[in-house]
Amino acid sequence: MGHRCKKNIIKHFLLVICGIFCHIASATPAIDGIQVYQKNLHLSEEHKEKLADDIYRYNNADNMWDELRREFVLPHYEDNPLVQAQISWFLNHQDFLQRTAFRAAPYLYFILQQVHKRHLPAEVVLLPMIESAYNPFAYSSVGAAGIWQMMPATASGFGIKQNWWYDGRRDVVASTRAALDYISYLGSFFNGNWLLAIAAYDTGEGNVLSAIKKNISIGRSTSYWELPLSQETRDYVPQLLALAVIISHPEEYPIVFPPVRNAPYLAQVDLGAQIDLKRAALLAGLSLTKLKQLNPGFSRGATGPHGPFKLVLPIENVQQFSENLARFPVQQPTNWIRYKIRVGDTLFAIARRFNISTHALQSANPMLAKNLKPGKHLLIPRNAPVVANNNENIFDSVPTKPFVPRADTPIQNLANALETVSGNYSMQPGDTLYMVRPGDDLQKIARHFHTTVKTLVAVNKLNQDIYQGQKIIVPTHLSFTSSTQKYQLTSGDTIYMVRKGDDLEKIARKFRTSTSAIRVINMLSNNDLHVGDQLVIPTHPG
């Protein structure tokens, strides 16, 4: 009895110790491939150090393609004629591979970590190259979407949200988790036969199972290579294997892939509230195009009123975004209305009906605002400060009444005018938001924009010190105001109509001028252009 009691005590002790270690393990989060920062966004020193470490690790990481080729585990059947045919196709379309690899670069580390988390073959990372060429905006003719080309029903079954505001199939983070959960299920369904599981991802497990049953009934092999599947699916698995072969043997297939660092490039910031994407881009120091590329799930100009509220940002932009948002928090959700266009509607009439400016309406609907088709929908921003924030000065740290200069205030008198009021300067249409570059100083910036150092200091509440990456407002809307006269066309100037695909840099290069000169003359407060806009191009000498 005593011996048995002693054994029970030891067993109980071991169970307690095991429980402690299990608790510690469960309390330590698994590597997820992407860090999430919560809505209390003013980063602590600990978070700042973690970010700095992540950025250092990213900048000094090895090439991820080397890591991938070391982790491949599937047999690649390099001598199979179907695989050889796909290798030949890729070798003849190296530009396709390079473009696809370039698009994949921001997401590869995250996706590989998610593959590790589910103990899937590393080759699965290559599937979006076959599905969509790693284009998160890709749509198929049958309704599949995103880099994983998920169908609506399949996506919904794995918890993907889809509505007018947001399509989670295009959200790389959400869709990757769902797609890999589906692939894990398929791997279990086919008892670890990954060729069958991958084929089923393309055509559905029911079709693969039917092909297996058919071969069993006629006494044929149930190997993937023998199954009577559609031609698309018969090509699908060899395409994946061919890619793995090419990446595994760089000495034999010398295709130059753009380097991808084997470290986290992206982070998520959980805002906990709706935000306008233009405002988010401005706070993060990113172009709106770049922000949308990293957050392709959002279908409108803002996150949805009911979420999700997580924004994906490069880790190097998280601190800037967090600190700016801490100074200018999202105080209330954006109030939007979905309006169905009626016969006879005009942009002016809709704007007047909802008591907003046509500019705010155009900003919220850049593609539809100039092509009002009955039956289509417009996004109506009801609280303009959140949506149409072109006059919002994100650099004012004191919430006082903004100073709006009179139209006849010459730029040389603006600094004196600011000294006589208690409010802060409010950014005006035609002003320039300038990011400080290496080698800049206030004198150089002032000379470039034909203003004064005193004005830059007063408008932005600066001391004489500025730093690289800092954003400052240049009140260029006053640079061309003489009394009440605006800029007048000069002999040699050009009137240019904006075409599809144009941006300010492209137009400036075409006419051998600068983007700032075009913005100043046309009173543009940002870089947004719309097809059909007419711009004055200052092409005269000087």
C-alpha positions, 0 to 999 in steps of 0.5 A: 500500500505504501509503495502504491501511495508513493507511486501515486504521489510521484505521478501526481507531481509529474502531472502538475509539472506537466501542467505547468509546462503546458500552461507556459507553452500555451501562453507563448504565442506561436509564430504567426508570421505577422505581428498585430498591434492593438488600438492603443496605438501610442507605442510603448518603449517595449513595442518600439524596441520590438519594432526596431528589432524586427526592422533590423532582422528584416534588413539583415535576413537571408534570401527566402528562396534559399530557405524554401528550397531547403524546406521542400518535401514532396517528390517533384517527379522531375522526369515526368513528361507532364512536369517537363512540359510545364518546366519548359513553359515557365522557362519560355515565360520567365517574365511571368515568373519574375512579375509573380515573384515580385507581387508575392514578395510582401506576403511570402514570409507570412504564408510560409509561417502559416504553412509551418503552423499547419505542418503542410508541405512548403510547396503549398507556398507556391500555389498562389503563383498557379492560382492567380500569379499572386494578384490579390485583385484577381477574379475568375470568370466563375467567381473565384477571387484573391490570390487563393482564388476561393469561391464564395461558398467555400470561403464562407464555409471557412469563415471569410466575410464578404459584403459590399464593403469588404471581400475577405477572399482578397484579404491576403491575411484572412484568405491565406488562413482560410485556404490553408485550413481547407488544404489541411482538411484535404490532406486529412481527407486523402490520408496525407496524399498531397498530390490528391489533396492539391488536385482537390484544391483545384477541382474539389474533393468530390471530383477526385473521389469520383475519379478514384472510384472509377479507376477502382471499378475498372481495376486501374491505379488510383495514383494521381497520374492515372486518374481521369481528371479534367485537363485543367486539373491534370496540368495543375499539379505538374505546374506546382511541381515544375515551379518547385523543381525550378526553385530547387535547382538554380544552377540548372534553371538560372532564373533570377527571382527578386530577393525576398527577405526571410523575415516579417515585412508586414504588421497589422494594426487593429484600429477598433473603428472605421477609418478612411483609407486616404487618411490612413495612408497619410498617417502611415506615410504611404501612397494610397495605391500602396496602402490599397495593395497591402489591404486589397480586401477593402472594396470602398474608400474606407474600412467597413462600419462593422469591421474588420478594422485591421490595416496591414502596413510594412513594419517600418511604417507602423511607428509613424502611423501609430504615433500620428494616430495617437495624436489624431485618433479616430474619434467617431466612425465614419457615417456612410450611405450607400446610394443607388443612382437614379435616372437623371441624377447628376453629381451636383444634384446628389451632392446638394441632396446630401449637403456635401461638396462634389469634391467629397463625392468624387473623392469617395467614388473616383471610378463612378463619379464621372460615369453615373449609370442608373442602378449603380451605387455611390458611397455618400460620406455624411461626416465630411471631416473623416472622408473629405479631409483635404483641409485637415492638418495632421500636424496640428497637435493642439485642437484649436480653431484652424487658421484659414488664410484669406484669398488675398493674403500674400505668402510673404505675409502669412507668417505674420498673420499666423502670429496674430491668431491663436489657431493653427494653419489649415491645409488649403487646396493647392498646398503641398504636403512635402516629405523631407528628403536626405540633404534637405534643410528649411532654406533649400525647401523654401527656395524650391517652393518660392516661399520663406523659412519663416512661413514654413516654421509658422505653418508647421510650428517647427523649430529650425531642425527637420528630419528625413521622412518628416512631412511638412505643409508648404502653403503653395496655394498662395504662391501664385496669388497676387492680390485677388488674381490667380495664375494666368496662362502664359505663352507656351503653357499646355492644357492637358486632359488626364488619360487612363493610367496617368499620374502626376509623375508620369505627366511631369516627365512627359512635359519635362517639368516637376510634379510640384509645379503642376500641383501649384498651378492647378491648386491640387492638394494631393496627387489624385487625378481623374480621367478627363481632368484638365491640367495646366502644364507650365512648359514655358521656360523658367 
